[in-house]
Amino acid sequence: MRTLFLGLAISLSGTQVSYSDDSSQLGKAAELLRFFDSKDWGPDDLNAEDWKRVRKAEEYLLKNHAVLMGIVENEEENCISCAYALVRSKNPEVVPLYIRLLRQNFFLKEPDGSRMEFGFGAKNGCEESSNGYGSIMAYHLGEIGDKRAVAPLREAAEQGDSGVRKSAYCALYKLGEYSVDEILATIGEISFWGEGAGAFATNPDGPSPDTVLAMIDEVRSRNPKQGIELYDGIILKFPANSREAARAHFSKILCYEDLKKYDLALRQCGVASRNDKLEDYTRRIQATRDRITKRAQQDGADQPATAPESKAEGNEKAKPESEVRPQ
C-alpha cells in the first residue's frame, strides 16, 4: 500500500515537491489528499518524504482556493477532485457555493432548461440518468455538516432525480434531520423482486430502499449492534425473496464480524447464501466466510466446527432469525 501511495505522490510532484498553477495539477493534488484521507495509515506507512508531499499538497490547494472555487463552479476538468479539496479546506465560502450548485443541478435538463424526461416512449429512453454533479454537491453538504444546507437538501429530496434524492436524504440524515427509524416508516418508491415476487410501494415520494440501506450502512460503520437491529427492520419490511432483504442479510454478516461474534457471523453466512437475490454477493459470501474463520482462529475465539444455519426466512411478516439475534 505504501508503494502505491508513494507512486501517486511521485506522479504528482516528480522529483521536486512543487506544482504548477493549473487545474490539472490542482486535481492531482486533491486526488493525493483524497487517497491519503481514505486510508488508515499506521506510523510506519509513510516516511518523512511522504508526509512532506502531503503537506505540500495541502499548502498548494489552500494557496489556490479561489482557483478551486472557479473550477468547481464552472464544472471544469478535475472539478470532482477539486470539490473534495474545498470540503477539506473548511472555508466558509464553500457552503453557499455548494448550495447554489445543488439547486442548479436537481435533475438533468434539456437545452431549453426544462427537466429531461425518461420513461416508455420518452426520447431520452426508459432508464433514468441522474445529475451526478447535483448528487456530489448534496453528498458534500452532508459531509460539511452546516445547517444552512437543510432547506436546499429538503428541496433536493423532493424535486431531484433518483441519484440527487438519495444523496440528499443521506445528507439530511447526517445533519440530524431524520433518524433511520423515521426513514424506515416512510420508505417509498417501487422495488421489483423478479418474476412472480411482486412489487412494493408505500410512499411514492419517500426515500428509496437503496437510500435507506445506504443510511443504515452509515450507522453500521459506527455502531454494528444498532446496524443489526436496523437491518432486521429491512428484513421484516420486505419479502424474504427481495433484493433488499438479501442485502440486509449480507450486511448483518459484516456487523457480527465487526463485533467479533464470529459464530453468529458464520451462521448468518448460511442464512444469506440461501437467498436467490444475492447474485451480486454469491462470490463474496464464501470469501467472507473464509476471512471470518481465519479471524476467529487468530483471535482465539470459540466457534462451531460447522456453523449451523438458521431457519429460512418466511414472508415479510416473519421475524428475523432467532439464532442470529443481536446480543
N, C-alpha and C positions, 0 to 999 in steps of 0.2 A: 504493500500500500504506500509506503514511504517513497518507493521508487516512482510510483505513478504521480504522487504529489510533486516530487522534485522535478520530474519531467515536464509537468504542466508549468511549474514556476519558471523553468529554464525557457520554455517556449514563449512565455510572456516577456521575459526580460533579456534573453540572450545571456551573454557572459557578463553584461553590466546590469545593475539594478536601476533601470531607467525606462521611461516611456515617452512616446511622442503624443502630443495633444490631439488625438483624433478618435472618432467613435470606435474604430477597430481596437485600438489599444485600451480604451476605456472599457469596452466589452470584455476583453481578455482579463483585465484587472478585476472586474466584477465577477467573472467566472472563477477566478482563483479564490476569491473570498467566499463565494457560494460553495465551492468544493471544500474549502477549509472548514466552513461552518457546519457542513453536513456530516463531518466525521468526529468521532470521539477520540481525539488524539491523545496518546499517552506521552509521558515525559521523554520517552526515547524515540518517538516517531519523527520528531523534527529537530534538526540541528540548528545552530545559531544562524547559518546562512538561510535556511528555510524561513525562520522567523523574520529575518531581515527583509526577505522578499514580501512576506505577508504585510508587514508594517509599511513597507514602501508602497504597496498597492493601496492600502488604506489611506495613506497620505495623499497619493496621487488622485484618488477618487474624491476626497474631501476638497482638494485644491480645485478640482474641476466640477464642483457641484452644479454650477449654473449650466455648464455644457450638458451634464447628465439630465438636468430638468428639460432642456430643449430636445434632447434625443428621445426621451420618453414621451413628451407632449406631442411630438411630430411623428411618432412611431417609426423612427429611423432605424437603420441597421443596428443590431445589438440592443434594441430597446428593452428586450426582456431581461437581459443580464443587468442593464443599467437601472431598470426599475427595482430589481433586488438590492442593488447598491444604495439606492436612495432610501429604501426602507431601513437598511442597516445604519444609515447616517443619522437617523432620528432627527432630522432637520424639520422644524415646524412648518416649513413651506410645502412639505410633501403631501400632507393630508388634503389640503384644499385642491391641489393639482389632481390627486387620485380620485377625489370625489367628482370633480368635473369630468375627468376621463371616463369614469364609470357611467355617469349619466349620458355621455355621448355614445356609449357602447353597450346599451342594454341588449341589443339584438343586431343582427346583420341587416344592412339597408340596401335598398335599390338605389340606382343612380339619382333618382329624384328625392331621396331621403325617406321614402316610405319603408315600412317594415317588409323584409323579404319573407314571402310565404312559402311554406313547404306542405306537402301532402299529395294525395291522389289527384292527378290532373294538373298540379301546380308546375309552372315552368322550371322551378328550382329542384324538382324531384320530391320523392317521398321522405327521404332521410334528412332530418333536420340538421343543419350545421350551426354550431354555436359561435357566438362572438368571443373568440379566445381572449382578446385584449380586455374586454369587459370582465371576463372571469378572473383574469390575473389581477385587475385592479381591485375587485371585490375581495379576493383572497388576501392581498397585501393590506387592505384596510382592516381586515380581521387580525392580521399579524401585528399591525401597529398598535391597535387597541385604543384608539381615540374615539370617544363617544360622539364626536361630531359626525362620524360616519354612519350612525344608526339610521337616521332618516333616509339617506340615499340608498343604504343597503336594503331597507324595507321596500323602497320603490323598486329596486332591482329584483327582489324576491317576488314582487307582484307582476312586474312588466317584462322582466328579462326572459331570454330564451333558456333552454334547459341547463346549459353549462353555467350561465351567469347566475341563474336562480340557485343552483347547487352551491356555488362559491359564496353567494350572498347569505344563504341560510347558515352555512358553516361559519361565516364571519360573525353573524349575529349571535350564534351560539358562543363563540369565543369572547364576544363582548358582553356576555351575560344576559342577553335579551331573551333567550329561550333556554329551557332545560331539555335534556334529551327526552324525559318523560312527557313533557308538553308536546314535543315534536312527534313522539310515537302516537299520541292521541289524535293528531291531525294529519297523519301521514296520508299522502294523496297520490294522484296520477294513476295510471293504469299499468299493471305488471302482468305480463304474459308468461305462462309456465309450460308451454308445449301443448301438443295435441291432446285434447280431452281434459286438460287440467283447469281450464277456465281463466278468468281474469278478475282483477280485484281493483276496486276504486271506491274510496270512502269520501275523499275530499279532492276534487279535481284541481283545486287551487293550492293544495297543501304541498309540502316538500316531497320530493320523490323518494321511493325506498332507497335508492343509491345515496341520496343526500343524507338520509337518516343513518345509514350504515357508516358513511364517512364520519359523521359526528361521533358515533359510538367508537369508531376506530381511534378518534382523538382521545376519548375517555380511556380506552384500553391502554394507551401508551402511558398514562399517568396512574391509572387505578385498575389493574386487571380484575380485581374482585368485583368492582362495580360493572366492569365491562361484561362479565359473565351474566350478571343479572339483566343487563340491557339486551344482550344477545338472546337470552331466554325470552325476553319480551317480543323480539322479532319472530322467534320460533313459534310462540303462541299466536301471534297475529296473522301469520301466513301459513298456507297449507304445507304439509310435510314435503311435498314434491316440488316446492317452488325454489327458484334460484336464490331468493332472499334467505329462506331457511337454510339452504345449503351453505351459503356464505357465512351465516351466523354460526353454524356448526363448526366450520373450519376455523373461524376466528376464536371460538372457545378453546380449541386446542392450544393456541398461542397464549391465551390467558392463563391456562393451567401451567404451561411451560414457564411463563414469567413468574408465576407464584411458586415454582419448583414443586408442584404437585404432579410429579411425573406419572404416577399410577393413574390418576384421573385424566391426564393428557393422553395417555396411551389408550384408555378406554374410549375417550372422545374421538380418537383416530378411527376406531372401529365404527362408531356412530356415523361419522362424516363420510366414511368410504362407501356407505350403503346408499347414499343419496344420488340418484341418477342425474341430478342437475349440477353435479360437481365436476363437470367435464374439464373446466379450467384448472381444477385443483387436484385432479387424479394423480398426476405425477408428483405433485408436491406432498401429498399425504404420506407416501412411503418414505420420501426423503425426510419429512418432518418426524415420522416415527423413528427413523434411524438416528436422527440427531438427538431426539429426546432420550432414547435408550442410552446413547453414549453419554449424554449429560448426567443421566441418573447414575450411571456407573462411576463417572468421575466424581460426582458429589457424594457417592456412597449412600445414595437413597435407596430405601426398600422399594421394590416394585414387583409385581406379579411376573412369574416366568412367562406366562402367556396372558396378555392383558385381556380380560373378559370384555365382551361388548355389551353395551346397554340394550335394552329392548328397543325395537323400532319405534319411530315416531308414529303417532296416529294422525288425525286431521288437525286443522288449525285450532281446535278446541282442546286438544290433548295437552297434558302437562309435559314439560321438558323432562329429559332423562333423570329418573330419581337417583341413579347411581352416580350421576355426574353433576351433582348439586354443588354450588359454591359453599365452601366451608367457613 
